[in-house]
Amino acid sequence: MENPAEQLPGAIKMITQAINADIQKAAIEQFFTHDAGFNHPAITVVPYDRSRDDIISIYQWYRISSPRVDMVIDDVTFSAEKMKAFISIRQKLHKVYIPWAPMTVPSVLIVQMDFVKKGDLYYIKQQDDYYEPEDWLKLNLPLLSPFVTNFKALATAWCTVIARLAQLVGIWKPRNVSLVYENEL
């Protein structure tokens, strides 16, 4: 890519919504280094000489399991100085591997990509995907998703109770301050 900030949305859509496997494979080969890494809540590819081939397989499975992907890329932030991009994506995956009915599952995904520059072009060296745990479960183990949601609610209640008990004995008790300025911290 010559300009990742402008070209990443198209590259992402070529990889995730390709109309056939050949286009998808060519896009991954064009945008990723041969030794790229990939990290996802359920999958990891450790960089090695031909790790891009593993990334191709992962994206092929993505399209096999979700032949229809509706996606909105809300934001792309690229720093040439830090060689990083952050992408905010909303997607609906139409899953087919649940035998009784295909599922349409909305999810929010934050992607971090690290780049290397060769000549005038930027290549993806590492991709890290971040999902909310319950979104990932809705996609893959939908019956467990409510348990995670309830666990998070219980953890919130626990934190609230413990914080209030600690404050009763004077630990980390806020003062009545309406506004705090940076130089007062």
N, C-alpha and C positions, 0 to 999 in steps of 0.2 A: 504494500500500500504506500502510496506517496503521501497521503494525508489521512491518517487513521480517524481523526475526528469527523471527517466527512464520509469516509468510505466504510467505516465499521458497520453502520446499519445495513448497508447492502451486502457486505461480506457475511454478516450474521444470518441474514435472511437466505442468502445463497446456500449456506451450510445447513440451516435448520428447515428450510422450506423448499429445497431443491425438487424439481419435478422428476428427476431420475437420479439413480446412484452415480452415474458418470459425472454429472454436473457437481454433485456434492463432493465426490472424491477430488475432482479437479480444483474445487474451491479450497478445500482443506490443504491440498498440496501447494496451492498458490499463496495462502495466507499464513500457514504455520511453518516453523522451522522443522527440519527432519528429526530433530531431537527435542521436540517440544514436550512440556509436561501438562498435565490436566488433573485438576482436583475438583471433586464434586462430593456431596454428602454420602454417596454410595459407591463411588468409583474413583480410582486414582491411577494415573499413568505417571510413573517415575521416568524422568528424562533419560533416554539412552539413544544410541545411534539411529535407530529406526522407530522411535516411539510414536512418531506421527502416524504410522500404520495402525497402532492401537487406537489412536484418537479417531481415525477414519472408521474403525470397527464400532466404536462407541456411538458415533453419530449415525452410522448405518442402523444400529439397533434402535436408536432414538426414532428414526423415521419408520422402521418396521413396526415398532410398538405404538407409535403415534403418527399414522399416515396423514393426519390433518393437524396442522399446528397454526393456530391464530396467535399473532404476536404483535405487540405494540412496543416499540423502543422509545421510552420516555426521555431518556437522557444519555448522552455520551460525553464524557469528560476525558480529554487526552492531555497528558503533560509530556512534551518532547524532552524536557529536561530530566524528568524522572523515568521516562520510557514506560509509562503506565497509562492504562485507560480504565475507567469505571463506567459500566453500562447498567442502566436500570431498565428492566424488561418486565412487562406483564404478558403472560401467555396463557392460552387455553390449549391443553393437550387433549386430543380425542383418543383415548387409550383403547386398544382393541384386544389386549390379552386377558381381559376379564370375560370369561366365556358367556355369561348371561346377557351382557349388554355393554356396548362401548361406553366409556365414560368421557364426559367433558369436565375437566378439572381446571379451574382458574388458579394461577399461582403467580407470585412475585419473585423475581430472581434478580440478584445483584451479581454482576460478573466483574472480576478484576482480571485484566490482561497485562502481562509484562511483555515488552517488545525488545527486539534487537534491530539495529539498523545496519543494512548492508548496501553500500552505495547510496542511492537515493530512496531506497525502499525500506519500509518497516515490516517486520515479520513477528508473528505471535510466538513468543518463547514459552509462555506459561499462561494457562487459563485456570482461574479459580471461580467456581460457582457457589453462591450462597443462597440457600432457601431457608424459610422458616421451617422448623421441624414438622409442624402439622401440615404444611403445604406439601412437603416431600412425602409424608405418609398418605395424604389424600391421593397422591399420584400412584403410590406403589402398594400400600397396605391400608386401604381406606377404613377398615374396621378399627384400626388402632388410633386413628387421628383424634377421636374424642378423648382418649386417655391422655394424650399429650396436652391437649387444651385444658383438661381438668387438672393435670399435674401442674401446669404453669399457673393456673388460678390458685391452687393450694400453696405453691411456692410464694406467690405474691402475698397471700394472707399471712404465711409464716414470717416473711420479711417484715411486714407491717407490724405484727404483734411483737416481734423481737426488738424492732427499732423503738417502738413506744415504751416497752419495758426498760430498755437501756436509757432512754431519755428520762424516765421517772427517777432514775438514780444519778442523773446529771451527765450521762455519756452522750456526746454529740447532740446536744440539745440546742436547737436554733434560737437565736435571740429574736426579738421583734424588730426586724430590720426591713424596711420597705424596698430598698434598692442598694445593691452592693456594686461598687465600682472596682474595676480590675486592679487599681493600685491599692485597694483595701484588702486584697486577698492574701 
